[in-house]
Amino acid sequence: MGTKLTIRAVELAQPAEKPYEIRDTDISGLYFLMREALSIQLLREAYAKTDEIGFLCHVRADVVINYPQQFTVITGVRPAAD
């Protein structure tokens, strides 16, 4: 199970060693096609001891890009040195 994200963890976060990617995109040509309805189940039993609830979600979808040329990806970007 992952670590909880806290304000302090965000403040202390450091850039990863690997380069970043910057995406400059007009997403008007990006479409999600639903293959089946979204399914959401309420999970009560698994979280009953902590007075929480959980959700299990599932969807089958396709992504279609009409014009791949409108998507720009810049790779190899590194944070500025201090």
Secondary structure by P-SEA (a helix, b strand, c coil): ccccccaaaaaacccccbbbbbbbcccccbbbbbcccbbbbbbccccccccbbbbbbbbbbbbbbcccccbbbbcccccccc
